[in-house]
Structures are given as structure tokens and as C-alpha cells.
Amino acid sequence: SGFSLFLAERTKKVHFIRHAEGFHNVETTKTGTTECLERGANQATEHPLWDSRLTEKGIEQAQALKGHLERRPSGGRSFTAFDLVVVSPLTRTLETAQHIFGPARKPGMPAFMFKGEA
């Protein structure tokens, strides 16, 4: 028993990052309730807060997290150099991921073929 460096190198880490502040978060904070998000009988896409974007504060939060991750030790690699980033298709989550990890590669394109990452 005990800690094995061999196993530590083969271990995958999973990180969960919530989206940064969006306009819907501001509205629920302002009203003190989530009632402003209710849509009644209308389609979700008809709601004014549907697919909210990040606020300026949200962009700053994502950039701050990127800076924090870049300063963390990670076996000689930038901590923002992940093997895989999985993101919800909502605008606020895509914007958060882009501010933290940079622009997405084309699907199926390995990192060594992506311009600027060779």
C-alpha cells in the first residue's frame, strides 16, 4: 500500500467549471427570485433571458480563472492544456470556455496540427 508515482501519472483528472456570470444571474440577483426565468406556456427560446451571454463581470471571472489555472503546477504543462474540454452548447458556457481555454480546434483536429500549438 502507499502512494505510487506510476499510478499518479496514469490517473485522469476531471475538473468541473461552472459558467461565469451571465445576464440571467444578474436578473435573479436583482429580483431575489428565479421567477424572472419562468416562461409560462411560451417556448424557452422566446424568453428574453434565453441563452444569456456573459456580463463584463463574467468575462473578468473567466479570465481570472484562466490566470489562476496557468499559475498552478501541473507536471510541467500549462494547467490550461487539457486533453479534452466538454462544454454545453449554451452561449454562456461556450464564452466561459473560450476565455479560459482559448478558441476551439476544429473537431477531429489533433493539437499537434492546430496552428500555434506545435
Sequence and secondary structure as in RCSB ss.txt:
>XXXX:A:sequence
SGFSLFLAERTKKVHFIRHAEGFHNVETTKTGTTECLERGANQATEHPLWDSRLTEKGIEQAQALKGHLERRPSG
GRSFTAFDLVVVSPLTRTLETAQHIFGPARKPGMPAFMFKGEA
>XXXX:A:secstr
    HHHHHH           BHHHHHHHHHTSSGGG  TTS GGGSTTTT  B HHHHHHHHHHHHHHHTS  T
TS TT  S     SSHHHHHHHHHHH S   TT  GGGSTT  
